[in-house]
């Protein structure tokens, strides 16, 4: 168990063994959430949205025509945003 102290500004130190396990480096963002009266801390992963969009295009090219023939630009955007949100990658 790790124990840290909170200073008067509300700051604390993430213990080095936890930083190593989560690969937390200087400048990284940390997400704080509360679930069932417990604090959950996660490293925020940076996402290259262009890479994701490129992968969507690759998948569309391989998809059967029945899944792509009626695609409208608005639907395409909504699907990408929905998929990013489901993966926890939207901002």
C-alpha positions as CSV (number, residue, x, y, z in Angstrom):
1,X,0.0,0.0,0.0
2,X,1.2,3.5,-0.9
3,X,0.6,6.5,1.3
4,X,1.0,10.1,0.3
5,X,0.2,13.4,1.9
6,X,-1.9,16.2,0.4
7,X,-0.5,19.7,0.7
8,X,-2.4,22.9,1.4
9,X,-2.9,23.4,-2.4
10,X,-4.5,19.9,-2.7
11,X,-1.5,18.4,-4.4
12,X,0.0,15.0,-3.8
13,X,2.7,12.9,-5.3
14,X,2.0,9.7,-7.3
15,X,4.4,7.1,-5.9
16,X,7.2,6.1,-8.2
17,X,6.2,2.4,-8.4
18,X,2.7,3.4,-9.6
19,X,4.1,5.9,-12.1
20,X,6.3,3.1,-13.5
21,X,3.4,0.6,-13.7
22,X,1.2,3.2,-15.5
23,X,4.1,4.6,-17.5
24,X,3.3,8.1,-16.3
25,X,5.8,10.7,-17.4
26,X,6.2,14.5,-16.8
27,X,3.5,16.3,-18.7
28,X,1.1,13.4,-18.9
29,X,-2.6,14.0,-18.0
30,X,-4.3,12.0,-15.2
31,X,-8.0,11.4,-15.1
32,X,-9.7,11.3,-11.7
33,X,-13.2,9.8,-11.3
34,X,-15.3,8.7,-8.4
35,X,-17.1,5.3,-8.5
36,X,-18.8,3.8,-5.4
37,X,-17.0,6.2,-3.0
38,X,-13.6,5.3,-4.4
39,X,-11.3,7.5,-6.4
40,X,-10.2,5.9,-9.7
41,X,-7.0,7.4,-11.3
42,X,-6.1,6.7,-14.9
43,X,-3.5,7.9,-17.3
44,X,-5.1,9.9,-20.1
45,X,-3.9,8.4,-23.4
46,X,-3.2,10.8,-26.2
47,X,-5.0,9.9,-29.4
48,X,-3.9,10.6,-33.0
49,X,-7.4,11.1,-34.6
50,X,-5.9,11.2,-38.1
51,X,-4.6,7.7,-37.6
52,X,-8.0,6.5,-36.4
53,X,-9.8,8.2,-39.4
54,X,-7.3,6.5,-41.7
55,X,-8.1,3.1,-40.1
56,X,-11.8,3.8,-40.5
57,X,-11.3,4.4,-44.2
58,X,-9.3,1.2,-44.5
59,X,-12.1,-0.7,-42.9
60,X,-14.7,0.9,-45.1
61,X,-12.8,-0.2,-48.2
62,X,-12.9,-3.8,-46.9
63,X,-16.6,-3.8,-45.8
64,X,-19.2,-5.4,-47.9
65,X,-21.0,-2.9,-50.2
66,X,-24.3,-3.3,-48.4
67,X,-22.7,-1.6,-45.4
68,X,-21.3,1.3,-47.3
69,X,-23.5,2.1,-50.3
70,X,-25.9,4.5,-48.6
71,X,-23.4,6.3,-46.5
72,X,-24.0,10.1,-46.1
73,X,-21.3,12.4,-44.9
74,X,-23.2,13.3,-41.8
75,X,-23.7,9.6,-40.9
76,X,-20.0,9.0,-41.5
77,X,-19.1,11.7,-39.0
78,X,-21.7,10.5,-36.4
79,X,-20.4,6.9,-36.7
80,X,-16.8,8.0,-36.1
81,X,-17.7,10.1,-33.1
82,X,-19.9,7.3,-31.7
83,X,-17.1,4.7,-32.2
84,X,-14.5,7.0,-30.6
85,X,-16.8,7.6,-27.6
86,X,-17.4,3.8,-27.2
87,X,-13.6,3.3,-27.2
88,X,-13.2,6.1,-24.6
89,X,-11.1,8.1,-27.1
90,X,-13.3,11.1,-27.6
91,X,-12.5,14.4,-25.8
